[in-house]
């Protein structure tokens, strides 16, 4: 059925230990795949 809910794929960040969505920039640290993409939003 098209109404079925899908599980969200969370992945533990190896640097901070927090969970985040896969293939997304971590807005708290500004990191994506080990590279600094954005300025960090706060302390982690």
mmCIF entry with sequence, helices, sheets and N, C-alpha, C, O atoms, coordinates in Angstrom:
data_MODEL
# 
_entry.id   MODEL 
# 
_entity.id                         1 
_entity.type                       polymer 
_entity.pdbx_number_of_molecules   1 
# 
_entity_poly.entity_id                      1 
_entity_poly.type                           'polypeptide(L)' 
_entity_poly.nstd_linkage                   no 
_entity_poly.nstd_monomer                   no 
_entity_poly.pdbx_seq_one_letter_code       
;(UNK)(UNK)(UNK)(UNK)(UNK)(UNK)(UNK)(UNK)(UNK)(UNK)(UNK)(UNK)(UNK)(UNK)(UNK)(UNK)
(UNK)(UNK)(UNK)(UNK)(UNK)(UNK)(UNK)(UNK)(UNK)(UNK)(UNK)(UNK)(UNK)(UNK)(UNK)(UNK)
(UNK)(UNK)(UNK)(UNK)(UNK)(UNK)(UNK)(UNK)(UNK)(UNK)(UNK)(UNK)
;
_entity_poly.pdbx_seq_one_letter_code_can   XXXXXXXXXXXXXXXXXXXXXXXXXXXXXXXXXXXXXXXXXXXX 
_entity_poly.pdbx_strand_id                 A 
# 
loop_
_entity_poly_seq.entity_id 
_entity_poly_seq.num 
_entity_poly_seq.mon_id 
_entity_poly_seq.hetero 
1 1  UNK n 
1 2  UNK n 
1 3  UNK n 
1 4  UNK n 
1 5  UNK n 
1 6  UNK n 
1 7  UNK n 
1 8  UNK n 
1 9  UNK n 
1 10 UNK n 
1 11 UNK n 
1 12 UNK n 
1 13 UNK n 
1 14 UNK n 
1 15 UNK n 
1 16 UNK n 
1 17 UNK n 
1 18 UNK n 
1 19 UNK n 
1 20 UNK n 
1 21 UNK n 
1 22 UNK n 
1 23 UNK n 
1 24 UNK n 
1 25 UNK n 
1 26 UNK n 
1 27 UNK n 
1 28 UNK n 
1 29 UNK n 
1 30 UNK n 
1 31 UNK n 
1 32 UNK n 
1 33 UNK n 
1 34 UNK n 
1 35 UNK n 
1 36 UNK n 
1 37 UNK n 
1 38 UNK n 
1 39 UNK n 
1 40 UNK n 
1 41 UNK n 
1 42 UNK n 
1 43 UNK n 
1 44 UNK n 
# 
_struct_asym.id          A 
_struct_asym.entity_id   1 
# 
loop_
_struct_sheet.id 
_struct_sheet.type 
_struct_sheet.number_strands 
_struct_sheet.details 
AA1 ? 2 ? 
AA2 ? 2 ? 
# 
loop_
_struct_sheet_order.sheet_id 
_struct_sheet_order.range_id_1 
_struct_sheet_order.range_id_2 
_struct_sheet_order.offset 
_struct_sheet_order.sense 
AA1 1 2 ? anti-parallel 
AA2 1 2 ? anti-parallel 
# 
loop_
_struct_sheet_range.sheet_id 
_struct_sheet_range.id 
_struct_sheet_range.beg_label_comp_id 
_struct_sheet_range.beg_label_asym_id 
_struct_sheet_range.beg_label_seq_id 
_struct_sheet_range.pdbx_beg_PDB_ins_code 
_struct_sheet_range.end_label_comp_id 
_struct_sheet_range.end_label_asym_id 
_struct_sheet_range.end_label_seq_id 
_struct_sheet_range.pdbx_end_PDB_ins_code 
_struct_sheet_range.beg_auth_comp_id 
_struct_sheet_range.beg_auth_asym_id 
_struct_sheet_range.beg_auth_seq_id 
_struct_sheet_range.end_auth_comp_id 
_struct_sheet_range.end_auth_asym_id 
_struct_sheet_range.end_auth_seq_id 
AA1 1 UNK A 10 ? UNK A 12 ? UNK A 10 UNK A 12 
AA1 2 UNK A 19 ? UNK A 21 ? UNK A 19 UNK A 21 
AA2 1 UNK A 31 ? UNK A 32 ? UNK A 31 UNK A 32 
AA2 2 UNK A 35 ? UNK A 36 ? UNK A 35 UNK A 36 
# 
loop_
_atom_site.group_PDB 
_atom_site.id 
_atom_site.type_symbol 
_atom_site.label_atom_id 
_atom_site.label_alt_id 
_atom_site.label_comp_id 
_atom_site.label_asym_id 
_atom_site.label_entity_id 
_atom_site.label_seq_id 
_atom_site.pdbx_PDB_ins_code 
_atom_site.Cartn_x 
_atom_site.Cartn_y 
_atom_site.Cartn_z 
_atom_site.occupancy 
_atom_site.B_iso_or_equiv 
_atom_site.pdbx_formal_charge 
_atom_site.auth_seq_id 
_atom_site.auth_comp_id 
_atom_site.auth_asym_id 
_atom_site.auth_atom_id 
_atom_site.pdbx_PDB_model_num 
ATOM 1   N N  . UNK A 1 1  ? 0.825  -1.174 0.000  1.00 0.00 ? 1  UNK A N  1 
ATOM 2   C CA . UNK A 1 1  ? 0.000  0.000  0.000  1.00 0.00 ? 1  UNK A CA 1 
ATOM 3   C C  . UNK A 1 1  ? 0.878  1.249  0.000  1.00 0.00 ? 1  UNK A C  1 
ATOM 4   O O  . UNK A 1 1  ? 1.980  1.224  0.548  1.00 0.00 ? 1  UNK A O  1 
ATOM 5   N N  . UNK A 1 2  ? 0.428  2.295  -0.580 1.00 0.00 ? 2  UNK A N  1 
ATOM 6   C CA . UNK A 1 2  ? 1.200  3.533  -0.649 1.00 0.00 ? 2  UNK A CA 1 
ATOM 7   C C  . UNK A 1 2  ? 1.152  4.320  0.661  1.00 0.00 ? 2  UNK A C  1 
ATOM 8   O O  . UNK A 1 2  ? 1.848  5.326  0.799  1.00 0.00 ? 2  UNK A O  1 
ATOM 9   N N  . UNK A 1 3  ? 0.347  3.879  1.616  1.00 0.00 ? 3  UNK A N  1 
ATOM 10  C CA . UNK A 1 3  ? 0.239  4.561  2.906  1.00 0.00 ? 3  UNK A CA 1 
ATOM 11  C C  . UNK A 1 3  ? 1.219  4.035  3.945  1.00 0.00 ? 3  UNK A C  1 
ATOM 12  O O  . UNK A 1 3  ? 1.236  4.521  5.076  1.00 0.00 ? 3  UNK A O  1 
ATOM 13  N N  . UNK A 1 4  ? 2.025  3.061  3.584  1.00 0.00 ? 4  UNK A N  1 
ATOM 14  C CA . UNK A 1 4  ? 2.954  2.463  4.546  1.00 0.00 ? 4  UNK A CA 1 
ATOM 15  C C  . UNK A 1 4  ? 4.011  3.481  4.972  1.00 0.00 ? 4  UNK A C  1 
ATOM 16  O O  . UNK A 1 4  ? 4.490  4.271  4.159  1.00 0.00 ? 4  UNK A O  1 
ATOM 17  N N  . UNK A 1 5  ? 4.366  3.449  6.249  1.00 0.00 ? 5  UNK A N  1 
ATOM 18  C CA . UNK A 1 5  ? 5.401  4.335  6.768  1.00 0.00 ? 5  UNK A CA 1 
ATOM 19  C C  . UNK A 1 5  ? 6.757  3.676  6.617  1.00 0.00 ? 5  UNK A C  1 
ATOM 20  O O  . UNK A 1 5  ? 6.888  2.464  6.793  1.00 0.00 ? 5  UNK A O  1 
ATOM 21  N N  . UNK A 1 6  ? 7.748  4.455  6.296  1.00 0.00 ? 6  UNK A N  1 
ATOM 22  C CA . UNK A 1 6  ? 9.103  3.942  6.142  1.00 0.00 ? 6  UNK A CA 1 
ATOM 23  C C  . UNK A 1 6  ? 9.936  4.340  7.354  1.00 0.00 ? 6  UNK A C  1 
ATOM 24  O O  . UNK A 1 6  ? 9.742  5.410  7.931  1.00 0.00 ? 6  UNK A O  1 
ATOM 25  N N  . UNK A 1 7  ? 10.852 3.477  7.727  1.00 0.00 ? 7  UNK A N  1 
ATOM 26  C CA . UNK A 1 7  ? 11.745 3.765  8.848  1.00 0.00 ? 7  UNK A CA 1 
ATOM 27  C C  . UNK A 1 7  ? 12.770 4.814  8.426  1.00 0.00 ? 7  UNK A C  1 
ATOM 28  O O  . UNK A 1 7  ? 13.241 4.818  7.288  1.00 0.00 ? 7  UNK A O  1 
ATOM 29  N N  . UNK A 1 8  ? 13.102 5.694  9.349  1.00 0.00 ? 8  UNK A N  1 
ATOM 30  C CA . UNK A 1 8  ? 14.091 6.737  9.085  1.00 0.00 ? 8  UNK A CA 1 
ATOM 31  C C  . UNK A 1 8  ? 15.476 6.161  9.353  1.00 0.00 ? 8  UNK A C  1 
ATOM 32  O O  . UNK A 1 8  ? 15.692 5.522  10.382 1.00 0.00 ? 8  UNK A O  1 
ATOM 33  N N  . UNK A 1 9  ? 16.415 6.382  8.436  1.00 0.00 ? 9  UNK A N  1 
ATOM 34  C CA . UNK A 1 9  ? 17.771 5.866  8.581  1.00 0.00 ? 9  UNK A CA 1 
ATOM 35  C C  . UNK A 1 9  ? 18.648 6.881  9.295  1.00 0.00 ? 9  UNK A C  1 
ATOM 36  O O  . UNK A 1 9  ? 19.124 7.845  8.695  1.00 0.00 ? 9  UNK A O  1 
ATOM 37  N N  . UNK A 1 10 ? 18.853 6.650  10.580 1.00 0.00 ? 10 UNK A N  1 
ATOM 38  C CA . UNK A 1 10 ? 19.765 7.479  11.355 1.00 0.00 ? 10 UNK A CA 1 
ATOM 39  C C  . UNK A 1 10 ? 21.102 6.782  11.450 1.00 0.00 ? 10 UNK A C  1 
ATOM 40  O O  . UNK A 1 10 ? 21.174 5.553  11.470 1.00 0.00 ? 10 UNK A O  1 
ATOM 41  N N  . UNK A 1 11 ? 22.151 7.561  11.509 1.00 0.00 ? 11 UNK A N  1 
ATOM 42  C CA . UNK A 1 11 ? 23.504 7.030  11.604 1.00 0.00 ? 11 UNK A CA 1 
ATOM 43  C C  . UNK A 1 11 ? 24.235 7.800  12.695 1.00 0.00 ? 11 UNK A C  1 
ATOM 44  O O  . UNK A 1 11 ? 24.079 9.015  12.820 1.00 0.00 ? 11 UNK A O  1 
ATOM 45  N N  . UNK A 1 12 ? 25.033 7.088  13.482 1.00 0.00 ? 12 UNK A N  1 
ATOM 46  C CA . UNK A 1 12 ? 25.793 7.743  14.540 1.00 0.00 ? 12 UNK A CA 1 
ATOM 47  C C  . UNK A 1 12 ? 26.994 8.461  13.932 1.00 0.00 ? 12 UNK A C  1 
ATOM 48  O O  . UNK A 1 12 ? 27.756 7.870  13.168 1.00 0.00 ? 12 UNK A O  1 
ATOM 49  N N  . UNK A 1 13 ? 27.157 9.727  14.271 1.00 0.00 ? 13 UNK A N  1 
ATOM 50  C CA . UNK A 1 13 ? 28.290 10.517 13.787 1.00 0.00 ? 13 UNK A CA 1 
ATOM 51  C C  . UNK A 1 13 ? 29.550 10.066 14.515 1.00 0.00 ? 13 UNK A C  1 
ATOM 52  O O  . UNK A 1 13 ? 29.564 9.997  15.744 1.00 0.00 ? 13 UNK A O  1 
ATOM 53  N N  . UNK A 1 14 ? 30.600 9.761  13.773 1.00 0.00 ? 14 UNK A N  1 
ATOM 54  C CA . UNK A 1 14 ? 31.826 9.246  14.381 1.00 0.00 ? 14 UNK A CA 1 
ATOM 55  C C  . UNK A 1 14 ? 32.580 10.315 15.171 1.00 0.00 ? 14 UNK A C  1 
ATOM 56  O O  . UNK A 1 14 ? 33.368 9.975  16.054 1.00 0.00 ? 14 UNK A O  1 
ATOM 57  N N  . UNK A 1 15 ? 32.357 11.597 14.876 1.00 0.00 ? 15 UNK A N  1 
ATOM 58  C CA . UNK A 1 15 ? 33.057 12.667 15.583 1.00 0.00 ? 15 UNK A CA 1 
ATOM 59  C C  . UNK A 1 15 ? 32.338 13.089 16.863 1.00 0.00 ? 15 UNK A C  1 
ATOM 60  O O  . UNK A 1 15 ? 32.973 13.260 17.903 1.00 0.00 ? 15 UNK A O  1 
ATOM 61  N N  . UNK A 1 16 ? 31.018 13.256 16.791 1.00 0.00 ? 16 UNK A N  1 
ATOM 62  C CA . UNK A 1 16 ? 30.268 13.767 17.934 1.00 0.00 ? 16 UNK A CA 1 
ATOM 63  C C  . UNK A 1 16 ? 29.536 12.684 18.705 1.00 0.00 ? 16 UNK A C  1 
ATOM 64  O O  . UNK A 1 16 ? 29.218 12.878 19.878 1.00 0.00 ? 16 UNK A O  1 
ATOM 65  N N  . UNK A 1 17 ? 29.262 11.551 18.077 1.00 0.00 ? 17 UNK A N  1 
ATOM 66  C CA . UNK A 1 17 ? 28.518 10.483 18.727 1.00 0.00 ? 17 UNK A CA 1 
ATOM 67  C C  . UNK A 1 17 ? 27.019 10.686 18.695 1.00 0.00 ? 17 UNK A C  1 
ATOM 68  O O  . UNK A 1 17 ? 26.273 9.874  19.244 1.00 0.00 ? 17 UNK A O  1 
ATOM 69  N N  . UNK A 1 18 ? 26.563 11.756 18.060 1.00 0.00 ? 18 UNK A N  1 
ATOM 70  C CA . UNK A 1 18 ? 25.134 12.019 17.958 1.00 0.00 ? 18 UNK A CA 1 
ATOM 71  C C  . UNK A 1 18 ? 24.588 11.375 16.689 1.00 0.00 ? 18 UNK A C  1 
ATOM 72  O O  . UNK A 1 18 ? 25.330 11.088 15.750 1.00 0.00 ? 18 UNK A O  1 
ATOM 73  N N  . UNK A 1 19 ? 23.268 11.153 16.681 1.00 0.00 ? 19 UNK A N  1 
ATOM 74  C CA . UNK A 1 19 ? 22.633 10.553 15.519 1.00 0.00 ? 19 UNK A CA 1 
ATOM 75  C C  . UNK A 1 19 ? 22.205 11.642 14.548 1.00 0.00 ? 19 UNK A C  1 
ATOM 76  O O  . UNK A 1 19 ? 21.771 12.722 14.949 1.00 0.00 ? 19 UNK A O  1 
ATOM 77  N N  . UNK A 1 20 ? 22.339 11.331 13.242 1.00 0.00 ? 20 UNK A N  1 
ATOM 78  C CA . UNK A 1 20 ? 21.949 12.269 12.194 1.00 0.00 ? 20 UNK A CA 1 
ATOM 79  C C  . UNK A 1 20 ? 21.428 11.483 11.010 1.00 0.00 ? 20 UNK A C  1 
ATOM 80  O O  . UNK A 1 20 ? 21.631 10.272 10.920 1.00 0.00 ? 20 UNK A O  1 
ATOM 81  N N  . UNK A 1 21 ? 20.758 12.168 10.106 1.00 0.00 ? 21 UNK A N  1 
ATOM 82  C CA . UNK A 1 21 ? 20.291 11.526 8.887  1.00 0.00 ? 21 UNK A CA 1 
ATOM 83  C C  . UNK A 1 21 ? 21.464 11.261 7.961  1.00 0.00 ? 21 UNK A C  1 
ATOM 84  O O  . UNK A 1 21 ? 22.386 12.071 7.862  1.00 0.00 ? 21 UNK A O  1 
ATOM 85  N N  . UNK A 1 22 ? 21.424 10.126 7.284  1.00 0.00 ? 22 UNK A N  1 
ATOM 86  C CA . UNK A 1 22 ? 22.491 9.796  6.349  1.00 0.00 ? 22 UNK A CA 1 
ATOM 87  C C  . UNK A 1 22 ? 22.430 10.732 5.142  1.00 0.00 ? 22 UNK A C  1 
ATOM 88  O O  . UNK A 1 22 ? 21.353 11.194 4.763  1.00 0.00 ? 22 UNK A O  1 
ATOM 89  N N  . UNK A 1 23 ? 23.566 11.006 4.552  1.00 0.00 ? 23 UNK A N  1 
ATOM 90  C CA . UNK A 1 23 ? 23.706 11.836 3.354  1.00 0.00 ? 23 UNK A CA 1 
ATOM 91  C C  . UNK A 1 23 ? 23.210 13.267 3.575  1.00 0.00 ? 23 UNK A C  1 
ATOM 92  O O  . UNK A 1 23 ? 22.733 13.914 2.642  1.00 0.00 ? 23 UNK A O  1 
ATOM 93  N N  . UNK A 1 24 ? 23.324 13.757 4.812  1.00 0.00 ? 24 UNK A N  1 
ATOM 94  C CA . UNK A 1 24 ? 22.960 15.130 5.140  1.00 0.00 ? 24 UNK A CA 1 
ATOM 95  C C  . UNK A 1 24 ? 24.104 15.783 5.904  1.00 0.00 ? 24 UNK A C  1 
ATOM 96  O O  . UNK A 1 24 ? 24.841 15.115 6.631  1.00 0.00 ? 24 UNK A O  1 
ATOM 97  N N  . UNK A 1 25 ? 24.243 17.073 5.736  1.00 0.00 ? 25 UNK A N  1 
ATOM 98  C CA . UNK A 1 25 ? 25.240 17.826 6.493  1.00 0.00 ? 25 UNK A CA 1 
ATOM 99  C C  . UNK A 1 25 ? 24.777 17.905 7.941  1.00 0.00 ? 25 UNK A C  1 
ATOM 100 O O  . UNK A 1 25 ? 23.601 18.154 8.206  1.00 0.00 ? 25 UNK A O  1 
ATOM 101 N N  . UNK A 1 26 ? 25.691 17.696 8.872  1.00 0.00 ? 26 UNK A N  1 
ATOM 102 C CA . UNK A 1 26 ? 25.397 17.875 10.288 1.00 0.00 ? 26 UNK A CA 1 
ATOM 103 C C  . UNK A 1 26 ? 25.430 19.373 10.561 1.00 0.00 ? 26 UNK A C  1 
ATOM 104 O O  . UNK A 1 26 ? 26.503 19.977 10.571 1.00 0.00 ? 26 UNK A O  1 
ATOM 105 N N  . UNK A 1 27 ? 24.266 19.976 10.782 1.00 0.00 ? 27 UNK A N  1 
ATOM 106 C CA . UNK A 1 27 ? 24.186 21.429 10.943 1.00 0.00 ? 27 UNK A CA 1 
ATOM 107 C C  . UNK A 1 27 ? 24.862 21.910 12.214 1.00 0.00 ? 27 UNK A C  1 
ATOM 108 O O  . UNK A 1 27 ? 25.278 23.066 12.288 1.00 0.00 ? 27 UNK A O  1 
ATOM 109 N N  . UNK A 1 28 ? 24.980 21.053 13.207 1.00 0.00 ? 28 UNK A N  1 
ATOM 110 C CA . UNK A 1 28 ? 25.615 21.448 14.458 1.00 0.00 ? 28 UNK A CA 1 
ATOM 111 C C  . UNK A 1 28 ? 27.119 21.626 14.275 1.00 0.00 ? 28 UNK A C  1 
ATOM 112 O O  . UNK A 1 28 ? 27.698 22.575 14.803 1.00 0.00 ? 28 UNK A O  1 
ATOM 113 N N  . UNK A 1 29 ? 27.761 20.712 13.525 1.00 0.00 ? 29 UNK A N  1 
ATOM 114 C CA . UNK A 1 29 ? 29.210 20.771 13.333 1.00 0.00 ? 29 UNK A CA 1 
ATOM 115 C C  . UNK A 1 29 ? 29.605 21.333 11.977 1.00 0.00 ? 29 UNK A C  1 
ATOM 116 O O  . UNK A 1 29 ? 30.729 21.808 11.815 1.00 0.00 ? 29 UNK A O  1 
ATOM 117 N N  . UNK A 1 30 ? 28.694 21.289 10.986 1.00 0.00 ? 30 UNK A N  1 
ATOM 118 C CA . UNK A 1 30 ? 29.005 21.758 9.644  1.00 0.00 ? 30 UNK A CA 1 
ATOM 119 C C  . UNK A 1 30 ? 29.804 20.760 8.825  1.00 0.00 ? 30 UNK A C  1 
ATOM 120 O O  . UNK A 1 30 ? 30.345 21.116 7.779  1.00 0.00 ? 30 UNK A O  1 
ATOM 121 N N  . UNK A 1 31 ? 29.889 19.506 9.287  1.00 0.00 ? 31 UNK A N  1 
ATOM 122 C CA . UNK A 1 31 ? 30.697 18.492 8.611  1.00 0.00 ? 31 UNK A CA 1 
ATOM 123 C C  . UNK A 1 31 ? 29.833 17.614 7.709  1.00 0.00 ? 31 UNK A C  1 
ATOM 124 O O  . UNK A 1 31 ? 28.664 17.361 8.001  1.00 0.00 ? 31 UNK A O  1 
ATOM 125 N N  . UNK A 1 32 ? 30.427 17.155 6.612  1.00 0.00 ? 32 UNK A N  1 
ATOM 126 C CA . UNK A 1 32 ? 29.808 16.177 5.723  1.00 0.00 ? 32 UNK A CA 1 
ATOM 127 C C  . UNK A 1 32 ? 30.911 15.288 5.181  1.00 0.00 ? 32 UNK A C  1 
ATOM 128 O O  . UNK A 1 32 ? 31.833 15.764 4.519  1.00 0.00 ? 32 UNK A O  1 
ATOM 129 N N  . UNK A 1 33 ? 30.817 14.006 5.459  1.00 0.00 ? 33 UNK A N  1 
ATOM 130 C CA . UNK A 1 33 ? 31.787 13.004 5.013  1.00 0.00 ? 33 UNK A CA 1 
ATOM 131 C C  . UNK A 1 33 ? 33.220 13.379 5.395  1.00 0.00 ? 33 UNK A C  1 
ATOM 132 O O  . UNK A 1 33 ? 34.148 13.191 4.608  1.00 0.00 ? 33 UNK A O  1 
ATOM 133 N N  . UNK A 1 34 ? 33.392 13.906 6.603  1.00 0.00 ? 34 UNK A N  1 
ATOM 134 C CA . UNK A 1 34 ? 34.717 14.226 7.113  1.00 0.00 ? 34 UNK A CA 1 
ATOM 135 C C  . UNK A 1 34 ? 35.286 15.551 6.649  1.00 0.00 ? 34 UNK A C  1 
ATOM 136 O O  . UNK A 1 34 ? 36.437 15.868 6.950  1.00 0.00 ? 34 UNK A O  1 
ATOM 137 N N  . UNK A 1 35 ? 34.499 16.334 5.921  1.00 0.00 ? 35 UNK A N  1 
ATOM 138 C CA . UNK A 1 35 ? 34.963 17.635 5.433  1.00 0.00 ? 35 UNK A CA 1 
ATOM 139 C C  . UNK A 1 35 ? 34.116 18.747 6.032  1.00 0.00 ? 35 UNK A C  1 
ATOM 140 O O  . UNK A 1 35 ? 32.909 18.591 6.215  1.00 0.00 ? 35 UNK A O  1 
ATOM 141 N N  . UNK A 1 36 ? 34.756 19.869 6.335  1.00 0.00 ? 36 UNK A N  1 
ATOM 142 C CA . UNK A 1 36 ? 34.060 21.041 6.860  1.00 0.00 ? 36 UNK A CA 1 
ATOM 143 C C  . UNK A 1 36 ? 33.383 21.752 5.701  1.00 0.00 ? 36 UNK A C  1 
ATOM 144 O O  . UNK A 1 36 ? 34.059 22.283 4.820  1.00 0.00 ? 36 UNK A O  1 
ATOM 145 N N  . UNK A 1 37 ? 32.048 21.769 5.691  1.00 0.00 ? 37 UNK A N  1 
ATOM 146 C CA . UNK A 1 37 ? 31.279 22.387 4.616  1.00 0.00 ? 37 UNK A CA 1 
ATOM 147 C C  . UNK A 1 37 ? 30.734 23.743 5.056  1.00 0.00 ? 37 UNK A C  1 
ATOM 148 O O  . UNK A 1 37 ? 30.816 24.721 4.313  1.00 0.00 ? 37 UNK A O  1 
ATOM 149 N N  . UNK A 1 38 ? 30.180 23.798 6.264  1.00 0.00 ? 38 UNK A N  1 
ATOM 150 C CA . UNK A 1 38 ? 29.601 25.022 6.806  1.00 0.00 ? 38 UNK A CA 1 
ATOM 151 C C  . UNK A 1 38 ? 30.314 25.402 8.092  1.00 0.00 ? 38 UNK A C  1 
ATOM 152 O O  . UNK A 1 38 ? 31.009 24.584 8.696  1.00 0.00 ? 38 UNK A O  1 
ATOM 153 N N  . UNK A 1 39 ? 30.135 26.643 8.504  1.00 0.00 ? 39 UNK A N  1 
ATOM 154 C CA . UNK A 1 39 ? 30.650 27.071 9.797  1.00 0.00 ? 39 UNK A CA 1 
ATOM 155 C C  . UNK A 1 39 ? 29.827 26.388 10.889 1.00 0.00 ? 39 UNK A C  1 
ATOM 156 O O  . UNK A 1 39 ? 28.607 26.291 10.758 1.00 0.00 ? 39 UNK A O  1 
ATOM 157 N N  . UNK A 1 40 ? 30.462 25.912 11.962 1.00 0.00 ? 40 UNK A N  1 
ATOM 158 C CA . UNK A 1 40 ? 29.715 25.254 13.038 1.00 0.00 ? 40 UNK A CA 1 
ATOM 159 C C  . UNK A 1 40 ? 28.685 26.189 13.660 1.00 0.00 ? 40 UNK A C  1 
ATOM 160 O O  . UNK A 1 40 ? 28.919 27.388 13.811 1.00 0.00 ? 40 UNK A O  1 
ATOM 161 N N  . UNK A 1 41 ? 27.532 25.606 14.021 1.00 0.00 ? 41 UNK A N  1 
ATOM 162 C CA . UNK A 1 41 ? 26.452 26.391 14.591 1.00 0.00 ? 41 UNK A CA 1 
ATOM 163 C C  . UNK A 1 41 ? 26.641 26.605 16.086 1.00 0.00 ? 41 UNK A C  1 
ATOM 164 O O  . UNK A 1 41 ? 26.185 27.613 16.627 1.00 0.00 ? 41 UNK A O  1 
ATOM 165 N N  . UNK A 1 42 ? 27.302 25.677 16.756 1.00 0.00 ? 42 UNK A N  1 
ATOM 166 C CA . UNK A 1 42 ? 27.498 25.803 18.193 1.00 0.00 ? 42 UNK A CA 1 
ATOM 167 C C  . UNK A 1 42 ? 28.545 24.824 18.676 1.00 0.00 ? 42 UNK A C  1 
ATOM 168 O O  . UNK A 1 42 ? 29.175 24.124 17.883 1.00 0.00 ? 42 UNK A O  1 
ATOM 169 N N  . UNK A 1 43 ? 28.727 24.781 19.994 1.00 0.00 ? 43 UNK A N  1 
ATOM 170 C CA . UNK A 1 43 ? 29.688 23.846 20.575 1.00 0.00 ? 43 UNK A CA 1 
ATOM 171 C C  . UNK A 1 43 ? 29.144 22.431 20.507 1.00 0.00 ? 43 UNK A C  1 
ATOM 172 O O  . UNK A 1 43 ? 27.936 22.215 20.595 1.00 0.00 ? 43 UNK A O  1 
ATOM 173 N N  . UNK A 1 44 ? 30.044 21.470 20.350 1.00 0.00 ? 44 UNK A N  1 
ATOM 174 C CA . UNK A 1 44 ? 29.628 20.062 20.370 1.00 0.00 ? 44 UNK A CA 1 
ATOM 175 C C  . UNK A 1 44 ? 30.523 19.262 21.232 1.00 0.00 ? 44 UNK A C  1 
ATOM 176 O O  . UNK A 1 44 ? 30.329 18.055 21.371 1.00 0.00 ? 44 UNK A O  1 
# 
